[in-house]
Amino acid sequence: MKTIKHIQVRWLNIIGILLILVSCSPRQRPTYIIAETVPTDPSIEPTATPFDARPVYPPGTLVDYTAQSGDNLDLLSVRFGTSPSEIRFSNPEIPEGVTTLPPGFPMKMPIYYVPFWGPSYQIIPDAAFVYGPDLLDFDLRVFLDSTTGWFKYYGALIQEKYRNSAGVIRYYAENYSLNPKLLLALVEYQTGALSNPKRDRAKEESFLGFENYHRGVELQISYAADLLNDGFYRYFNGELTSLAHEDGTIENIDPWQNSATVALQYYFSQIYEGEAYKKAIGPDGFAKTFRELFGDPWQRDLTVLPGSLTQPQYILPFQKGTTWSYTGGPHTGWGTRKPWAAIDFAPPLQTQGCVETEQYALAIADGVVARVDVGTVMLDLDGDGDERTGWVILYLHVAEEGRVKVGDRLKQGDRVGRPSCEGGKATGTHVHLARKYNGQWIPAAWSVLPFNLGGWVPVQGAEAYQGELVRGTQRVRASTLSDSASMITADK
């Protein structure tokens, strides 16, 4: 409940901003004031992380900012309330045509203050969030065997296959592309199941606090993974700028925040309120549990997305001269929410639905098969056979019969397997394609680096699965009906 003092401070902030705005002509650039950011020292912050820790900045104040993984001019302009051109004006050393900014790059950022920012405390780095290079020296089974809680003895049937506790965590970590340390730390923070040997089966229906749906341990983990990705990628893509709490409070996200921290803030805002929420996102909450289990993640903060990221040259995933349908515009890479990293193609079929085809989905670039599972092929493009590093392409709904095997080395245009309905949910035969870099999903229609397939670039629609593929003046509309407007022919 907001206090009278809280409301008075808010109105004083707003009135101050309005007075400053009135004094500046909209046709003139505001006078820049160099301001230092408020230092963050986790060792001295209280358990209940305070909000509104930053000062009120006059419009156009230049503040210090250090580029983080995945930062780009479009994204930073959304977070700081400015524009790409204004950022360039203040940082003339930024080269033209840059995609991602190099992590660690120092900048002067024009800022336009919004009241009631959330905390500046950063919980974990992005490298500790994604299924990436941070895991190269981590053995999931060995770790679970070292724990004393009941969870290490847990197992479940997923995709018609029994999986032990490591298998359950690995399944959701690999497919959602989430760091298993993150999932394990959530399990321990919320349930104590890694340290408590006593199992309370009565509480397992809502294992992670979601009471009305996804009942059971593994489905609760799956739902949590979906929520975490939703928060991470909506913030990463500039679509999430505030959090709405149950009590009606709107928490504007601190523009210095990283995507992993915002994902956890978003996640915990769905479960906790008041002091429980503030503790969860502070240094004595989830972050403390993570440190106790795996050490300080900031001491091993590996870069996820480097500066000036580019993708290899891709082709359409079907044979030259053949015509397929673009059946799905940008939609979720895995799960039901963001990121919209995937697009779908279907071969020509006599009837709709889940029917067999003799057509093959092809390798869109050279690579080695890093993993296969039910309906799934992961093609690793850097050749080391590890999907946690470099560019990786997910093929989903690939039929088991005739499918490639782990370790197979493919050239661009080689067969991967036949499209089908196997793996996940599908209403018709098709292949689902998505890309990742160092374990992080890359949105298909990302303005910085769209999923370019032989010159064809996705344009996002208002809803998932909608949109177009565009190449120059050519446009193809996504349609699950495989109508004429959705047909696309691979160049000969």
C-alpha positions as CSV (number, residue, x, y, z in Angstrom):
1,M,0.0,0.0,0.0
2,K,1.4,3.4,-1.0
3,T,2.1,5.9,1.7
4,I,1.2,9.6,1.5
5,K,4.9,10.4,1.5
6,H,5.4,8.0,-1.4
7,I,2.7,9.7,-3.4
8,Q,4.0,13.2,-2.6
9,V,7.5,12.2,-3.7
10,R,6.1,10.8,-6.9
11,W,4.2,14.1,-7.7
12,L,7.3,16.2,-6.8
13,N,9.3,14.1,-9.3
14,I,6.7,14.5,-12.0
15,I,6.3,18.3,-11.4
16,G,10.1,18.7,-11.5
17,I,10.3,16.8,-14.8
18,L,7.5,18.9,-16.3
19,L,9.2,22.1,-15.3
20,I,12.4,21.0,-16.9
21,L,10.6,19.9,-20.1
22,V,8.8,23.3,-20.3
23,S,12.2,25.1,-20.2
24,C,13.6,23.1,-23.2
25,S,12.5,23.9,-26.7
26,P,11.5,20.6,-28.5
27,R,13.4,21.7,-31.5
28,Q,16.7,22.1,-29.7
29,R,18.9,19.5,-28.3
30,P,18.8,19.6,-24.5
31,T,21.9,20.7,-22.6
32,Y,23.8,17.6,-21.5
33,I,24.9,17.2,-17.9
34,I,27.5,14.6,-17.2
35,A,26.4,12.4,-14.2
36,E,27.9,9.4,-12.6
37,T,25.8,6.3,-12.1
38,V,25.0,5.2,-8.5
39,P,27.5,2.5,-7.5
40,T,26.2,-0.9,-6.6
41,D,27.9,-2.9,-3.8
42,P,26.0,-6.1,-3.0
43,S,27.8,-6.5,0.3
44,I,26.1,-3.4,1.8
45,E,22.7,-3.5,0.3
46,P,19.8,-4.5,2.6
47,T,17.8,-7.7,2.2
48,A,14.7,-5.9,1.0
49,T,16.2,-4.2,-2.0
50,P,15.2,-0.5,-2.1
51,F,13.5,1.0,-5.1
52,D,14.1,4.5,-6.5
53,A,17.8,4.3,-5.7
54,R,18.8,6.6,-8.6
55,P,18.5,10.4,-8.7
56,V,16.1,12.3,-10.9
57,Y,18.0,13.1,-14.1
58,P,17.1,16.2,-16.0
59,P,16.1,15.2,-19.6
60,G,19.1,14.5,-21.8
61,T,21.6,14.0,-18.9
62,L,24.6,12.0,-20.0
63,V,25.2,9.1,-17.7
64,D,27.9,6.5,-17.7
65,Y,27.0,3.2,-19.1
66,T,29.0,0.1,-20.0
67,A,27.7,-2.1,-22.8
68,Q,26.4,-5.6,-21.8
69,S,25.9,-8.7,-23.8
70,G,23.5,-8.2,-26.6
71,D,23.2,-4.4,-26.3
72,N,22.5,-2.5,-29.5
73,L,21.4,1.0,-30.3
74,D,17.7,0.2,-30.8
75,L,17.5,-1.6,-27.5
76,L,19.4,1.0,-25.5
77,S,17.2,3.8,-27.0
78,V,14.1,2.0,-25.6
79,R,15.6,1.5,-22.1
80,F,17.0,5.0,-21.7
81,G,14.1,6.8,-23.4
82,T,16.4,8.3,-26.1
83,S,17.0,7.6,-29.8
84,P,19.7,5.7,-31.7
85,S,20.8,9.0,-33.4
86,E,21.1,10.7,-30.0
87,I,23.3,7.8,-28.7
88,R,25.5,8.1,-31.8
89,F,25.8,11.8,-31.3
90,S,27.0,11.3,-27.8
91,N,29.3,8.4,-28.8
92,P,30.8,9.2,-32.2
93,E,33.2,6.4,-32.0
94,I,30.4,3.8,-32.6
95,P,31.0,2.6,-36.2
96,E,28.2,2.7,-38.8
97,G,26.3,-0.5,-39.4
98,V,27.3,-2.0,-36.0
99,T,25.0,-4.9,-34.9
100,T,25.7,-5.7,-31.2
101,L,28.0,-3.5,-29.1
102,P,31.1,-5.1,-27.6
103,P,30.5,-6.0,-23.9
104,G,32.5,-3.7,-21.7
105,F,32.4,-0.8,-24.2
106,P,32.2,2.5,-22.2
107,M,29.5,4.9,-23.3
108,K,27.8,8.2,-22.4
109,M,24.1,7.5,-22.5
110,P,21.5,10.3,-22.8
111,I,18.8,9.5,-20.3
112,Y,15.2,10.6,-19.9
113,Y,14.1,9.7,-16.4
114,V,11.0,7.7,-15.5
115,P,9.9,7.6,-11.8
116,F,9.8,4.5,-9.7
117,W,12.6,2.5,-11.2
118,G,13.2,-0.9,-9.8
119,P,16.5,-1.9,-8.0
120,S,19.8,-1.7,-9.7
121,Y,21.2,-4.8,-8.0
122,Q,22.1,-7.4,-10.7
123,I,21.3,-11.0,-9.6
124,I,23.2,-13.1,-12.1
125,P,25.0,-12.4,-15.5
126,D,23.4,-13.5,-18.7
127,A,26.0,-16.3,-19.0
128,A,24.5,-17.9,-15.9
129,F,21.1,-17.8,-17.5
130,V,21.5,-19.5,-20.9
131,Y,22.6,-23.0,-21.9
132,G,26.0,-21.7,-23.0
133,P,29.8,-21.7,-22.4
134,D,29.4,-21.3,-18.7
135,L,28.5,-25.0,-18.5
136,L,31.6,-26.4,-20.3
137,D,33.1,-27.5,-16.9
138,F,29.9,-28.5,-15.2
139,D,28.7,-32.0,-14.7
140,L,25.0,-32.1,-13.9
141,R,24.8,-35.7,-12.7
142,V,27.9,-35.3,-10.5
143,F,26.5,-32.2,-8.9
144,L,23.1,-33.8,-8.2
145,D,24.8,-36.9,-6.7
146,S,26.7,-34.5,-4.3
147,T,23.4,-33.1,-2.9
148,T,21.6,-34.4,0.2
149,G,18.0,-33.7,-0.8
150,W,15.3,-35.9,-2.2
151,F,15.3,-34.3,-5.6
152,K,18.4,-36.3,-6.8
153,Y,16.2,-39.5,-6.6
154,Y,13.4,-38.0,-8.6
155,G,12.4,-39.2,-12.1
156,A,9.6,-38.6,-14.6
157,L,8.3,-39.8,-18.0
158,I,8.9,-37.0,-20.5
159,Q,8.2,-37.4,-24.3
160,E,7.6,-41.2,-23.7
161,K,11.0,-41.6,-22.1
162,Y,11.8,-42.1,-18.4
163,R,14.4,-39.5,-17.2
164,N,16.1,-39.4,-13.8
165,S,16.5,-36.0,-12.0
166,A,19.5,-35.1,-14.1
167,G,17.6,-36.1,-17.2
168,V,14.6,-34.0,-16.2
169,I,16.7,-30.9,-15.6
170,R,18.8,-31.5,-18.8
171,Y,15.7,-31.9,-20.9
172,Y,14.3,-28.5,-20.0
173,A,17.7,-26.9,-19.9
174,E,18.6,-28.1,-23.4
175,N,15.2,-27.4,-25.0
176,Y,14.5,-24.0,-23.4
177,S,18.2,-23.3,-23.6
178,L,18.5,-22.4,-20.0
179,N,21.4,-22.9,-17.7
180,P,20.7,-26.0,-15.5
181,K,22.4,-24.1,-12.6
182,L,19.6,-21.6,-12.8
183,L,16.9,-24.2,-12.7
184,L,18.5,-26.0,-9.8
185,A,19.0,-22.8,-7.8
186,L,15.3,-22.1,-8.3
187,V,14.4,-25.5,-7.1
188,E,16.5,-25.1,-4.0
189,Y,15.4,-21.5,-3.2
190,Q,11.7,-22.2,-3.5
191,T,11.5,-25.8,-2.2
192,G,14.8,-26.8,-0.5
193,A,14.6,-30.1,-2.4
194,L,18.4,-30.2,-3.1
195,S,19.2,-30.1,0.6
196,N,16.2,-31.5,2.4
197,P,16.0,-35.3,2.3
198,K,12.4,-35.4,3.4
199,R,10.0,-35.4,0.5
200,D,6.5,-33.8,0.9
201,R,4.5,-35.3,-1.9
202,A,1.4,-33.2,-1.0
203,K,3.2,-30.1,-2.1
204,E,4.5,-31.4,-5.4
205,E,1.3,-30.5,-7.4
206,S,2.4,-26.8,-7.1
207,F,6.1,-27.5,-6.6
208,L,7.2,-24.0,-7.7
209,G,4.2,-22.1,-6.5
210,F,2.0,-22.3,-9.6
211,E,-1.3,-23.6,-8.1
212,N,-3.8,-23.6,-11.0
213,Y,-2.0,-25.3,-13.8
214,H,1.0,-27.5,-14.8
215,R,0.6,-29.8,-11.9
216,G,3.6,-31.9,-10.8
217,V,7.3,-31.4,-10.4
218,E,8.4,-31.6,-14.0
219,L,5.5,-29.6,-15.4
220,Q,6.1,-26.9,-12.8
221,I,9.8,-26.7,-13.9
222,S,8.7,-26.5,-17.5
223,Y,6.3,-23.7,-16.8
224,A,9.0,-21.8,-14.8
225,A,11.4,-22.2,-17.7
226,D,8.8,-20.8,-20.1
227,L,8.3,-17.8,-17.8
228,L,12.0,-17.1,-17.4
229,N,12.6,-17.1,-21.1
230,D,9.6,-14.8,-21.6
231,G,11.0,-12.2,-19.2
232,F,14.6,-12.5,-20.6
233,Y,13.7,-12.1,-24.2
234,R,11.0,-9.5,-23.9
235,Y,13.5,-7.3,-22.1
236,F,16.3,-8.2,-24.5
237,N,14.1,-7.2,-27.4
238,G,12.9,-3.9,-25.8
239,E,9.3,-5.2,-25.2
240,L,9.4,-5.3,-21.4
241,T,10.1,-2.0,-19.6
242,S,8.0,-2.4,-16.4
243,L,6.6,-5.0,-14.1
244,A,3.0,-4.9,-12.8
245,H,2.6,-6.2,-9.3
246,E,-0.6,-7.7,-7.7
247,D,-1.1,-4.6,-5.5
248,G,-1.2,-2.4,-8.5
249,T,2.3,-1.1,-8.2
250,I,4.1,-0.5,-11.5
251,E,7.9,-1.1,-11.2
252,N,9.8,0.5,-14.1
253,I,12.9,-1.6,-14.8
254,D,16.2,0.1,-14.2
255,P,17.7,0.8,-17.6
256,W,21.2,-0.4,-16.4
257,Q,19.8,-3.9,-15.8
258,N,20.8,-7.1,-17.7
259,S,18.4,-9.5,-19.2
260,A,19.0,-12.3,-16.8
261,T,18.2,-10.2,-13.7
262,V,15.0,-8.8,-15.3
263,A,13.9,-12.4,-16.2
264,L,14.2,-13.3,-12.5
265,Q,12.5,-10.1,-11.4
266,Y,9.7,-10.9,-13.8
267,Y,9.5,-14.5,-12.6
268,F,9.4,-13.7,-8.9
269,S,6.8,-11.0,-9.5
270,Q,4.5,-13.7,-10.7
271,I,4.9,-15.7,-7.4
272,Y,5.7,-13.3,-4.5
273,E,4.5,-9.9,-3.3
274,G,5.9,-7.3,-1.0
275,E,8.9,-8.2,1.1
276,A,9.0,-11.7,-0.2
277,Y,9.5,-10.4,-3.7
278,K,12.1,-7.8,-2.6
279,K,14.1,-10.5,-0.8
280,A,13.9,-12.9,-3.7
281,I,15.5,-10.3,-6.1
282,G,18.0,-9.0,-3.5
283,P,21.5,-10.2,-2.5
284,D,20.1,-12.3,0.3
285,G,17.5,-14.1,-1.9
286,F,17.9,-16.2,-5.0
287,A,21.4,-14.7,-5.6
288,K,22.6,-16.0,-2.3
289,T,21.3,-19.5,-3.0
290,F,23.0,-19.5,-6.4
291,R,26.3,-18.5,-4.9
292,E,26.1,-21.1,-2.2
293,L,25.5,-23.8,-4.8
294,F,27.8,-22.8,-7.6
295,G,30.0,-19.9,-6.5
296,D,29.9,-16.3,-7.5
297,P,28.7,-16.3,-11.2
298,W,30.2,-12.8,-11.7
299,Q,33.7,-14.2,-11.2
300,R,33.2,-16.3,-14.4
301,D,31.0,-13.9,-16.4
302,L,31.6,-15.2,-19.9
303,T,30.5,-13.2,-22.9
304,V,27.4,-14.6,-24.5
305,L,26.9,-12.3,-27.5
306,P,30.0,-10.6,-28.7
307,G,30.3,-7.2,-30.4
308,S,29.5,-6.9,-34.1
309,L,27.7,-10.3,-34.2
310,T,27.1,-11.7,-37.7
311,Q,25.5,-14.9,-38.9
312,P,26.8,-17.4,-41.5
313,Q,25.3,-17.5,-44.9
314,Y,22.1,-19.6,-44.8
315,I,20.0,-21.1,-47.5
316,L,16.3,-22.1,-47.5
317,P,15.9,-25.5,-45.8
318,F,14.6,-27.4,-48.9
319,Q,15.8,-28.5,-52.3
320,K,16.7,-26.0,-55.0
321,G,13.8,-25.4,-57.5
322,T,11.2,-26.9,-55.1
323,T,8.3,-25.0,-53.6
324,W,7.3,-25.2,-50.0
325,S,4.9,-23.2,-47.8
326,Y,5.9,-20.7,-45.2
327,T,3.5,-21.9,-42.6
328,G,4.7,-20.1,-39.5
329,G,6.0,-16.6,-39.0
330,P,8.1,-15.7,-36.0
331,H,7.0,-17.7,-32.9
332,T,8.4,-19.4,-29.9
333,G,11.7,-21.2,-30.2
334,W,10.5,-23.7,-27.5
335,G,7.5,-23.5,-25.2
336,T,4.6,-21.0,-25.6
337,R,6.0,-17.6,-25.0
338,K,9.0,-15.4,-26.1
339,P,11.4,-15.5,-27.7
340,W,9.9,-15.6,-31.2
341,A,13.0,-17.3,-32.5
342,A,11.4,-19.8,-34.9
343,I,9.8,-20.0,-38.3
344,D,8.1,-22.9,-40.0
345,F,8.1,-24.5,-43.5
346,A,6.0,-27.3,-44.9
347,P,6.6,-29.5,-48.0
348,P,4.0,-29.9,-50.7
349,L,1.3,-32.3,-49.4
350,Q,-1.8,-33.9,-50.9
351,T,-3.7,-33.3,-47.7
352,Q,-3.3,-31.2,-44.6
353,G,-2.5,-32.7,-41.2
354,C,0.2,-35.1,-40.0
355,V,1.0,-37.1,-43.1
356,E,4.2,-38.7,-44.3
357,T,6.4,-37.0,-46.9
358,E,9.3,-38.0,-49.1
359,Q,10.7,-34.5,-49.0
360,Y,13.7,-33.7,-46.8
361,A,14.6,-30.7,-44.7
362,L,18.1,-29.6,-45.6
363,A,21.1,-28.3,-43.7
364,I,21.0,-24.5,-44.1
365,A,24.8,-24.3,-43.4
366,D,27.7,-26.6,-42.8
367,G,27.7,-28.2,-39.4
368,V,27.9,-31.3,-37.2
369,V,24.9,-32.9,-35.5
370,A,25.3,-32.2,-31.8
371,R,22.1,-33.7,-30.4
372,V,19.0,-35.7,-31.5
373,D,15.9,-36.4,-29.5
374,V,12.3,-37.0,-30.2
375,G,11.6,-34.9,-33.3
376,T,14.7,-32.8,-32.6
377,V,18.0,-32.2,-34.4
378,M,20.6,-29.7,-33.2
379,L,23.1,-28.7,-35.9
380,D,26.2,-27.1,-34.5
381,L,27.8,-24.8,-37.0
382,D,31.2,-24.2,-35.4
383,G,32.1,-27.9,-35.8
384,D,33.0,-28.7,-32.2
385,G,29.8,-30.8,-31.7
386,D,28.8,-28.8,-28.6
387,E,25.5,-26.9,-28.9
388,R,26.5,-24.6,-26.0
389,T,29.0,-22.7,-28.1
390,G,28.7,-20.7,-31.3
391,W,25.9,-20.7,-33.8
392,V,23.4,-23.6,-33.6
393,I,20.3,-24.4,-35.6
394,L,17.3,-26.2,-34.1
395,Y,15.3,-28.5,-36.4
396,L,12.1,-29.6,-34.7
397,H,9.4,-32.1,-35.9
398,V,12.0,-34.2,-37.8
399,A,10.8,-37.8,-38.3
400,E,13.0,-40.5,-36.7
401,E,13.1,-42.6,-39.8
402,G,15.9,-41.3,-42.1
403,R,17.1,-38.7,-39.6
404,V,20.7,-37.8,-39.2
405,K,22.7,-39.1,-36.2
406,V,24.8,-37.4,-33.5
407,G,28.3,-36.8,-34.9
408,D,27.2,-36.7,-38.6
409,R,29.0,-33.9,-40.5
410,L,26.8,-32.1,-43.0
411,K,27.5,-29.8,-45.8
412,Q,25.1,-27.0,-46.7
413,G,22.2,-28.6,-48.6
414,D,22.7,-32.1,-47.1
415,R,19.6,-33.9,-45.8
416,V,18.7,-33.6,-42.1
417,G,15.5,-35.6,-42.1
418,R,11.8,-35.6,-43.2
419,P,9.4,-33.0,-41.8
420,S,6.7,-34.6,-39.6
421,C,4.7,-33.9,-36.4
422,E,7.1,-35.7,-34.1
423,G,8.3,-33.8,-31.1
424,G,6.3,-31.1,-29.4
425,K,2.9,-30.1,-30.6
426,A,2.0,-29.9,-34.3
427,T,-1.2,-29.9,-36.3
428,G,0.5,-30.6,-39.6
429,T,3.7,-31.9,-41.2
430,H,6.4,-29.2,-41.2
431,V,9.8,-28.3,-40.0
432,H,10.5,-25.7,-37.3
433,L,13.8,-23.8,-37.5
434,A,15.3,-21.6,-34.9
435,R,18.9,-20.3,-34.2
436,K,21.0,-19.7,-31.1
437,Y,24.4,-18.2,-30.4
438,N,26.4,-19.4,-27.3
439,G,23.1,-20.8,-26.0
440,Q,21.1,-17.6,-26.4
441,W,18.1,-17.7,-28.7
442,I,18.2,-15.0,-31.4
443,P,14.8,-13.6,-32.4
444,A,13.9,-14.5,-36.0
445,A,12.9,-10.9,-36.8
446,W,15.5,-9.2,-34.6
447,S,16.1,-5.8,-36.1
448,V,19.8,-6.0,-35.5
449,L,20.4,-9.4,-37.2
450,P,17.3,-11.1,-38.7
451,F,17.2,-14.8,-39.6
452,N,18.4,-14.4,-43.2
453,L,17.8,-17.5,-45.4
454,G,19.2,-16.9,-48.9
455,G,18.1,-13.2,-48.8
456,W,14.7,-14.0,-47.3
457,V,14.1,-12.2,-44.0
458,P,11.2,-12.7,-41.6
459,V,8.9,-9.8,-40.7
460,Q,7.1,-10.3,-37.4
461,G,3.3,-10.2,-37.3
462,A,1.0,-8.9,-34.6
463,E,0.6,-12.4,-33.2
464,A,2.8,-15.5,-33.1
465,Y,3.0,-17.4,-36.4
466,Q,1.9,-14.4,-38.4
467,G,4.0,-12.2,-40.6
468,E,5.9,-12.4,-43.8
469,L,9.1,-13.4,-45.5
470,V,10.6,-10.6,-47.6
471,R,13.3,-10.5,-50.2
472,G,13.5,-7.2,-52.0
473,T,10.1,-6.6,-53.6
474,Q,9.1,-10.3,-53.1
475,R,6.7,-11.0,-50.2
476,V,5.4,-14.3,-48.9
477,R,2.7,-14.4,-46.2
478,A,2.7,-17.0,-43.4
479,S,-0.3,-19.3,-43.5
480,T,-1.0,-22.7,-41.9
481,L,-3.3,-23.3,-44.8
482,S,-0.4,-23.5,-47.3
483,D,-2.2,-21.2,-49.7
484,S,-0.7,-19.7,-52.8
485,A,0.4,-16.5,-50.9
486,S,2.5,-18.6,-48.6
487,M,4.4,-20.5,-51.4
488,I,8.2,-19.9,-51.7
489,T,10.5,-21.5,-54.2
490,A,14.2,-22.2,-53.4
491,D,16.6,-20.7,-56.0
492,K,18.1,-23.1,-58.5
